[in-house]
Each structure stands twice: as structure tokens, then as C-alpha cells.
Amino acid sequence: MIDYKIFLPSLFVILGISVPFSMYEAQSLEVLNRTFDTIVEVFSWGYIWYALILLGAGLYFSFSKYGKVVLGDPTEKPRFTLFEYSSILIAMGLGSTIMRTGLVEWSSVALDPPFGLEAQSGEALLMGNAYSMFLWSFQTFAIFVMAAPAMAYILHVRKRPLMRISEACRCIFGDRFTDGLGGKFLDLIFLVSILSGAAVTLGLGTPIVTYNLSKLFSIEVTFGLTLLVTVIWVMLFSMSAYLGIDKGIKRLSTFNMYLAGGFALFVMVAGPGVFILDYFTESVSYLITNYVNISLYTGSVDPGGTTHIQSHTIFWFAYNATWAMLHSIFAAKISQGRTIKEMILTYLFAPTLLAWIATGVLGGLSVHRQLTEAVPVFDIVQNNDQMALVPEILASLPLSTLAIIVFSIVAMVFLTTTLDSTTYTIAAYTSTKDMSKTEPSRVLRIVIAAIIAVVALALMRVGGLAPLEVVSGLMGLPIIVIQFLTIYAAKKMIDQDQAWVTNVRK
């Protein structure tokens, strides 16, 4: 049922990292943050060009002869409708993080703006929301999708039984490397980065709900409350993963699109709808005008030192890199019947569109509360308590109790759809069954969900999430190399088979 040769070593590596870091959290964080700061200082340009190169590769694959290659039998219809397909990719690509960044990310930029802007000025406010949109834009989703062509090709066209990075790279390194220690090493890197990233995501996503519950019932945020929310979450994404893509993940993803749309409409009607539309319009204009500047910003001649945008962009791309292979493998699994062009462009545009709308609505509400002094946004952020800002802003709406409840449900379902996809993908990756013909074992999906939950709860209990978060970001470095290998592998396999002639729609 499960390949213990790659699963158990990856689990031991995570425990080997987490336990000592948790025991010596302060010292670990100091070393890890110093390491990360060094990377930001020395290699910030590299992460920037990495994201742009992947975006260029995505456009090349989409609009060249490779784009028309069908991932599967050209005579069969795609497995999902375009709306279902987009909803699943959106839920997987965004998760609950969009709820937090949409509300609060702009404030960090407005307090520490780039390009010599005056802090807390009107231009800084626009730059803040534009940057929040930039985070959920084309470079991010290019990072997520560009290993998918190779993974989808080996699964749906070449019908290889194992849906693994090592299999995708077989055409580069040959059978001896792939079936030996080299292939195991590639698969180990993937599993370590994803299992640690999933534990961090569950741990960091929980406060989005616990802080709202604390505000709603006037109770303190304790480990007991965190444990209760986490257990409910684990039950939800375990059930969804158990039901599979069609009965669980697809239905939950499409339901959340309607729920999120209803919440956005409520904010527009009950909140400052006109201001939100105006501010959203200016934010989009500011983003389009400054897109190249933000994309290539390194602060090389900034006399004020490293700004929030410089350091956070690098961390964002590095952290996204750790999730890149997971997103690509899941996208590959659900893209049967789609062309390479359809797969890449859907992942580039569908999550971007929804993220910009969400950021416009949530960011507009938050900025309006700061401008009208209904909520002291900057004071709360400067006290290093961004999560406490979320319920304060929601409480300023009419029917505040309903707003907090619906927001929490949307955030919970978003994280559920991210983690059920993660659980399903890890189960498929470690399964010994033929993934081109079947689904991963339901029992295995539950086991993976339980492992993620136990690791997350253990680290939250001893305070070890922060070091693991930085480690997850650092894990992006080897993943970047693997991504470029899979891009080359996709091109090589398609060229070998001349699939742009033999595997296209008539």
C-alpha cells in the first residue's frame, strides 16, 4: 500500500529537524533567521529571476507546439468541467492564506514602503494593496504549475504507474539512477518539504479561526482551543480526502467558491461598497503601472536598508517553491483530458483573478477602517499582532457576529481544501499502486492526514512551528533545481514521442 523506503526516511528527517529545534527554539530561530537573512542578502536576485523564468517557460509551453498536447486520450472529454477544474485549482492554490494577506498584508507595506514613498501616505496605502495582489499573481502560480507538464505526461500519456519526480526524470538520468539511490533522494526531498510544509500550514492556519472564536465568545486563545479547532479541521480534510477528488475535493471546492462569493457580496453591501470599488480600481491601476518595478525590486540603492517588500518577496517565493511540486503533482492528477495550454493558463489566471478580487474586497475594507479611524490598524500591526487585527476589522461590520462566523467558515473550508488535496497527493505519491489506473488507498489517505495533524499539534504544543516554517522556506532551494529538471524532462519526453503530432485533438 505504501512505499516505506521513501516515506519512513522522510518522516524521520522531519522529526530529526523538529525535535531539537523545538527544544532549543530561541537558538534555532537565531541560526535559521541569520541563514535566511544571508540568503536574502546574497541571493535575492536569484529568487526574482527564478519566478520570472518559470513564468516565461509557462508562456512558452502554452503558446508553442507543446501547448496543444493532450494529457490523455485526445478523443476523451476532460475529467472536470472548466468551472469545477478552476475551482479545484483555486482552492488548492490559494487556501486560507488569502484571507489573512487580503486583510493585513497591505499594512506592513504601508508602514515600510519601497521606492522612497512616505510611510502611511496615500501612495503607500495603494502600494500596500497592489503588493498584496502581486503576491497572488502570475509568478506565484507559475511556480506552482510548471512541474505539472512532466508529471501529467508520465501519468496520462506514458501511463507510468508511479506518479513521482524520479519517474519524470527517468528520461534524463536513466533507469539505474531512477531506480537507485538517486531517485530515492529526489523523492525524499519532495516528501520532507511537503510533510513539513503541511504541518506548518495547519499550525499557522488555525489562528485565523481561533482569534475569531476568541473575539466572538470573549475567551482566551489557549492550546485547548487550538486543539479543538485543529481536530475539527483534521476531521474535515480527512473526510474529504477519504471521499476522493470527485465526491470530496471537487464538491468542497465548488461549494467554497459560492460561499466566498456570498461573503464578498455581504461585505460590499453591509460595508463601504463604493469605497471598496474605488480603492480596488486604483489598486489594480497601481499594480499594473508598477508590476515590473515590484517584480524586479531588490532595494540595491535604497539607503534605508531592507524594506518589507524586499525581504517578504524572497521569503514568499522561497516558501512557494517548497509547495511547487505538490501543486504540480495534484494539478497533473486532475488534468486528464486537458491540453498543456489549458492546464497552465487555467492555473495562471483563475487563482489570480479570484485572489485579486478577494484582496480588493478585504483590503478595501481594512484600509477604510484605518482611514475612518474605526479600527487602529497601524497601531495593532506595530504591536506585532496581525492576527488580532482580523476579528477587529470584522467586528466593525454590521451583523458582526454573522460576519465573523461566515469568515471563519470560509477560511476553514479553504484550508480544508488545501490540506485534503495535500493529503491525497502525498498518498498518491507514496502509493505502490498504479496511479495511472486507480486512486490511492483510502486508508493511506487517513494515515497521512493523521501524521500531518500529530506533527502540527506536537510542534504547536512545544512552540516549534517557527523554526520549521523557516526550514520549509529553505527547503525551496533544492526544489528549484528539481523544478527545472522536470521542465527539461517534459520537453524531452514530448520531443521523443513527437506528441504534438500524435497526441492532439483532431
C-alpha positions in Angstrom: 0.0 0.0 0.0 2.8 2.4 0.8 6.5 2.7 -0.2 8.2 2.7 3.2 11.6 3.2 1.5 10.8 6.8 0.8 8.0 7.6 3.4 9.7 6.5 6.6 13.0 8.2 6.0 11.2 11.5 5.2 9.2 11.2 8.4 12.4 10.6 10.4 14.1 13.6 8.8 11.2 15.8 9.8 11.3 14.5 13.4 15.1 14.9 13.4 14.7 18.5 12.4 11.7 19.4 14.6 12.6 17.9 17.9 16.0 19.6 18.5 14.6 22.9 17.0 11.6 22.7 19.4 13.9 22.0 22.4 16.1 25.0 21.6 13.7 27.2 19.8 15.4 30.6 20.5 18.8 29.4 19.4 17.4 27.6 16.4 15.5 30.6 15.3 18.5 32.8 15.6 20.6 30.5 13.4 17.9 29.9 10.9 16.9 33.6 10.6 20.5 34.5 10.2 20.8 31.9 7.4 17.7 33.2 5.7 18.8 36.8 6.0 22.1 35.8 4.3 20.2 34.2 1.5 18.0 37.4 1.1 21.2 39.5 1.0 23.2 37.3 -1.4 20.6 35.5 -3.5 17.5 37.8 -3.6 18.1 38.5 -7.3 18.1 34.7 -7.9 14.7 34.1 -6.5 13.3 37.1 -8.5 14.7 35.7 -11.8 13.6 32.2 -10.9 10.0 33.2 -10.7 10.2 35.2 -13.9 11.9 32.4 -15.8 9.2 29.9 -14.8 6.6 32.4 -15.9 8.4 32.7 -19.3 8.6 28.9 -19.5 4.9 28.6 -18.8 4.0 31.0 -21.6 6.4 29.2 -24.0 4.9 25.8 -23.3 1.4 27.3 -23.6 1.8 29.1 -27.0 4.2 26.7 -28.7 3.6 23.3 -30.3 3.8 21.8 -26.8 0.7 23.6 -25.7 -1.7 21.6 -27.9 -0.5 18.2 -26.5 -3.5 16.4 -24.8 -2.8 14.9 -21.4 -4.5 11.6 -22.0 -6.6 10.2 -24.8 -7.3 13.0 -27.3 -10.8 11.5 -28.1 -12.0 11.7 -24.4 -13.5 14.7 -22.7 -11.7 16.4 -19.8 -12.5 14.8 -16.4 -14.0 18.0 -15.0 -15.9 21.0 -16.4 -13.9 24.2 -16.6 -15.7 25.7 -13.6 -15.0 22.5 -11.5 -11.4 22.4 -12.7 -10.8 26.1 -11.9 -12.5 25.8 -8.5 -10.2 22.9 -7.5 -7.1 24.7 -8.7 -8.2 27.9 -6.9 -8.9 26.1 -3.6 -5.5 24.3 -3.8 -3.6 27.4 -4.9 -4.9 30.0 -2.5 -6.0 28.3 0.7 -6.9 30.2 3.8 -3.7 32.4 3.5 -5.6 34.7 1.1 -8.0 35.6 3.9 -5.1 36.8 6.1 -3.0 38.5 3.5 -6.0 40.2 1.9 -6.9 41.9 5.2 -3.5 42.7 6.7 -0.6 42.5 4.3 -1.1 46.0 2.9 -0.5 47.5 6.3 3.1 46.1 6.6 3.9 47.7 3.2 2.3 51.0 4.1 4.4 51.2 7.2 7.6 50.3 5.4 7.1 51.2 1.8 9.6 50.9 -1.1 10.7 53.3 -3.8 11.2 56.2 -1.3 7.4 56.5 -0.6 6.3 58.2 2.6 5.1 55.8 5.2 1.3 55.7 5.8 0.7 58.1 2.8 -2.0 57.7 0.2 0.6 56.2 -2.3 1.9 53.8 0.4 -1.7 52.6 1.0 -2.1 51.9 -2.7 1.3 50.2 -2.9 0.3 48.0 0.0 -2.8 46.6 -1.6 -1.1 46.4 -5.0 1.6 44.3 -3.4 -1.0 42.1 -1.7 -2.3 41.4 -5.2 1.2 40.9 -6.6 1.8 38.1 -4.0 -1.1 36.2 -5.6 -0.2 36.8 -9.2 1.4 35.2 -12.2 4.9 34.4 -10.8 3.4 32.6 -7.8 1.2 30.3 -9.9 3.9 29.8 -12.4 6.0 28.4 -9.5 3.1 26.1 -8.6 2.3 24.7 -12.1 5.5 24.4 -14.1 6.4 20.9 -12.9 2.9 19.7 -13.9 3.5 19.1 -17.6 6.1 16.4 -16.9 4.1 14.8 -14.1 0.9 14.8 -16.1 2.7 13.5 -19.2 4.1 10.4 -17.5 0.8 9.7 -15.8 -1.8 10.3 -18.6 0.2 9.8 -21.8 3.1 7.4 -21.0 0.9 5.7 -18.3 3.8 5.2 -15.9 2.5 3.5 -12.7 4.3 5.7 -10.1 3.5 9.4 -10.0 6.9 10.6 -8.8 9.6 13.1 -9.5 12.1 10.3 -10.0 9.8 8.8 -12.7 9.6 12.2 -14.5 13.4 12.5 -14.6 13.9 8.9 -15.9 14.4 10.2 -19.4 17.2 12.5 -18.2 19.2 10.2 -15.8 18.2 6.7 -17.0 17.0 3.6 -15.3 19.9 3.0 -13.0 19.8 6.4 -11.3 15.9 6.5 -11.2 15.6 3.0 -9.6 18.6 3.5 -7.3 19.6 5.9 -4.5 19.4 8.9 -6.8 15.7 8.5 -7.5 15.0 7.8 -3.8 16.9 11.0 -2.9 14.7 13.1 -5.2 11.5 11.6 -3.8 12.8 12.1 -0.2 13.4 15.8 -0.8 9.8 16.2 -2.1 8.2 14.4 0.9 10.3 16.2 3.5 9.3 19.6 2.1 5.7 18.7 1.7 5.1 17.0 5.1 6.8 19.8 6.9 5.0 22.5 4.9 1.6 20.8 5.5 2.3 20.7 9.3 3.3 24.4 9.2 0.2 25.3 7.1 -2.1 23.6 9.5 -0.4 25.2 12.5 -0.4 28.7 11.0 -3.9 28.4 9.6 -5.5 27.6 12.9 -5.1 31.1 14.4 -7.3 32.5 11.6 -10.2 30.7 13.3 -9.1 30.7 16.9 -8.7 34.5 17.1 -12.2 34.9 15.6 -13.7 32.5 18.1 -11.9 34.4 20.9 -13.5 37.6 19.8 -16.9 36.0 19.3 -17.1 34.3 22.7 -14.7 36.6 24.7 -12.4 33.8 25.6 -8.6 33.5 25.5 -6.7 31.7 22.8 -5.4 28.7 24.5 -3.8 25.4 23.4 -7.1 23.7 24.3 -9.0 25.9 21.8 -6.3 25.4 19.2 -6.5 21.7 19.7 -10.3 21.7 19.3 -10.2 23.7 16.1 -7.3 21.5 14.7 -9.2 18.3 15.5 -12.3 19.6 13.7 -10.1 20.6 10.8 -8.4 17.3 10.6 -11.8 15.5 10.6 -12.9 17.7 7.7 -9.9 17.3 5.4 -9.6 13.6 6.3 -13.2 13.0 5.3 -12.8 15.0 2.1 -9.5 13.2 1.2 -11.2 9.8 2.1 -14.1 10.5 -0.3 -11.6 11.4 -3.1 -11.4 14.0 -5.8 -14.9 13.6 -7.3 -17.0 13.2 -4.2 -14.9 15.2 -1.7 -12.4 17.7 -3.0 -14.4 18.8 -6.1 -17.6 19.3 -4.2 -16.0 21.1 -1.3 -14.0 23.4 -3.7 -17.0 24.4 -5.7 -19.1 24.9 -2.6 -16.4 27.2 -1.2 -16.5 29.4 -4.4 -20.2 30.1 -3.8 -19.6 30.7 -0.1 -16.7 33.1 -0.6 -18.7 34.9 -3.3 -21.6 35.3 -0.9 -19.3 36.7 1.9 -17.7 39.2 -0.5 -21.2 40.4 -1.6 -22.1 40.8 2.1 -19.1 42.9 2.8 -19.8 45.1 -0.3 -23.5 45.6 0.8 -23.0 45.9 4.5 -19.7 47.6 4.4 -18.2 50.5 2.4 -19.0 49.1 -1.0 -18.4 52.3 -3.0 -15.0 52.9 -1.4 -14.0 49.3 -1.9 -14.8 49.5 -5.7 -12.9 52.8 -6.0 -9.9 51.6 -4.0 -9.8 48.3 -5.9 -9.8 50.2 -9.2 -6.9 52.3 -8.1 -5.0 49.3 -6.6 -5.3 47.5 -9.9 -4.1 50.6 -11.8 -1.2 50.9 -9.3 -0.3 47.2 -9.7 -0.3 47.3 -13.5 1.8 50.5 -13.5 4.3 49.2 -11.1 4.2 45.5 -11.9 7.7 45.4 -13.4 9.2 47.5 -10.7 7.8 45.3 -7.9 8.8 42.1 -9.8 12.4 43.2 -10.1 12.8 45.2 -6.9 16.0 44.3 -4.8 16.5 47.6 -3.0 20.1 47.8 -4.1 20.4 51.6 -3.8 17.8 52.0 -1.0 19.6 54.0 1.7 17.1 52.9 4.3 18.1 49.2 4.2 15.9 46.2 3.5 12.2 47.1 3.2 9.3 44.8 3.9 8.7 44.1 0.2 12.3 43.0 -0.5 12.6 40.5 2.3 9.0 39.3 2.2 9.0 38.7 -1.6 12.1 36.5 -1.3 10.6 34.5 1.5 7.3 34.2 -0.4 9.0 32.8 -3.5 11.2 30.5 -1.4 8.2 29.2 0.6 6.1 28.8 -2.6 9.0 26.7 -4.0 8.6 24.2 -1.2 4.9 23.7 -2.3 5.6 23.8 -6.0 6.0 20.1 -6.6 2.8 19.3 -4.6 0.7 21.8 -6.6 2.1 20.4 -9.8 1.6 16.8 -8.9 -2.0 17.5 -7.8 -2.7 19.6 -11.0 -1.2 16.7 -13.1 -3.6 14.2 -11.4 -6.8 16.2 -12.1 -5.8 17.4 -15.6 -6.7 14.3 -17.5 -8.1 15.3 -20.9 -6.8 18.9 -20.7 -4.1 20.2 -23.0 -0.9 21.5 -21.6 -2.0 25.0 -22.6 -5.3 24.7 -20.8 -3.7 23.4 -17.7 -1.0 26.1 -17.4 -3.2 29.1 -18.4 -6.0 28.0 -16.1 -3.6 27.8 -13.2 -2.1 31.2 -14.1 -5.3 33.1 -14.5 -8.1 31.5 -12.4 -6.5 31.8 -9.0 -5.0 35.2 -9.9 -8.4 36.6 -10.8 -10.1 35.4 -7.6 -7.1 36.5 -5.4 -7.3 40.0 -6.8 -11.0 40.2 -6.1 -10.6 38.9 -2.6 -7.7 41.3 -1.9 -9.7 44.2 -3.3 -12.7 43.5 -1.1 -10.8 42.5 2.1 -8.0 45.1 1.7 -10.5 47.8 0.8 -12.5 47.1 4.0 -9.4 47.1 6.1 -8.0 50.4 4.6 -11.4 52.1 5.0 -11.4 51.2 8.7 -7.9 52.8 9.1 -8.8 55.9 7.2 -12.1 56.4 9.2 -10.3 55.5 12.5 -12.9 52.9 13.1 -10.1 50.4 13.8 -6.5 51.5 14.7 -4.9 49.1 12.1 -1.4 50.6 12.2 -1.3 50.5 16.0 -2.3 46.8 16.1 0.2 45.9 13.4 3.0 47.8 15.1 2.4 45.8 18.2 3.2 42.7 16.2 -0.2 41.1 16.5 -1.5 40.9 12.9 -3.9 38.0 13.6 -5.7 40.1 16.3 -6.4 42.6 13.6 -8.7 40.2 11.7 -11.6 39.9 14.2 -11.3 43.6 15.0 -12.0 44.6 11.4 -14.8 42.0 11.0 -16.4 43.3 14.3 -16.7 46.7 12.7 -19.2 45.4 10.2 -23.0 45.4 10.7 -24.1 41.9 11.8 -20.6 41.5 13.1 -21.3 38.1 14.7 -22.6 36.7 11.4 -19.6 38.2 9.6 -17.1 36.6 11.9 -18.8 33.2 11.7 -19.0 33.2 7.9 -15.4 34.4 7.6 -14.2 31.6 9.8 -16.2 29.0 7.9 -14.8 30.3 4.5 -11.2 30.2 6.0 -11.8 26.8 7.4 -13.1 25.4 4.2 -10.3 27.0 2.2 -7.7 25.4 4.4 -9.6 22.1 4.3 -9.5 22.1 0.5 -5.7 22.8 0.6 -5.0 20.0 3.1 -7.3 17.4 1.6 -5.5 18.0 -1.7 -2.2 17.7 0.1 -3.2 14.5 1.9 -4.5 13.0 -1.4 -1.3 13.9 -3.3 1.1 12.5 -0.6 -0.9 9.3 -0.6 -0.8 9.1 -4.3 2.9 9.8 -4.3 3.9 7.2 -1.8 1.4 4.6 -3.0 2.7 1.4 -4.7 -0.5 1.1 -6.8 -0.7 2.1 -10.4 -1.7 5.8 -10.2 -2.5 5.9 -14.0 -5.4 3.5 -13.4 -6.5 3.9 -9.8 -6.7 6.1 -6.8 -4.5 5.9 -3.7 -5.8 3.8 -0.8 -8.4 5.5 1.4 -6.7 4.0 4.5 -3.5 5.5 3.4 -5.1 9.0 3.0 -6.4 8.8 6.6 -2.9 7.7 7.8 -1.3 10.7 6.1 -3.9 13.1 7.5 -3.2 11.7 11.0 0.5 12.1 10.6 0.2 15.7 9.5 -2.1 16.5 12.4 0.1 14.9 15.0 3.3 16.6 13.8 1.5 20.0 13.7 -0.1 19.6 17.1 3.2 18.4 18.7 5.1 21.4 17.3 2.4 23.8 18.3 2.4 22.4 21.9 6.2 22.8 22.3 6.4 26.0 20.2 8.4 24.6 17.4 6.4 25.8 14.4 8.5 28.9 13.8 11.8 27.1 13.2 10.0 24.6 10.9 8.5 27.4 9.0 11.9 28.8 8.2 13.2 25.3 7.4 10.3 24.9 5.0 11.4 28.1 3.2 15.0 26.9 3.0 13.8 23.6 1.5 12.8 25.6 -1.6 16.4 25.7 -2.8 16.7 22.0 -3.8 13.1 22.1 -5.1 14.0 24.9 -7.5 16.7 22.6 -9.1 14.2 19.8 -9.3 11.6 22.1 -11.0 14.0 23.0 -13.8 14.8 19.3 -14.2 11.1 18.4 -14.7 10.6 21.3 -17.2 13.5 19.9 -19.3 12.1 16.4 -18.8 8.7 17.4 -20.1 10.2 18.9 -23.3 12.5 15.9 -23.8 9.7 13.3 -23.4 7.3 15.2 -25.7 10.1 15.6 -28.3 10.9 11.9 -28.1 7.3 10.9 -28.7 6.5 13.8 -31.1 3.4 14.2 -29.1 2.5 17.5 -30.7 1.6 15.3 -33.8 0.4 12.0 -32.3 -1.4 13.2 -29.1 -3.5 16.2 -30.1 -7.2 16.8 -30.7 -8.4 16.4 -34.2 
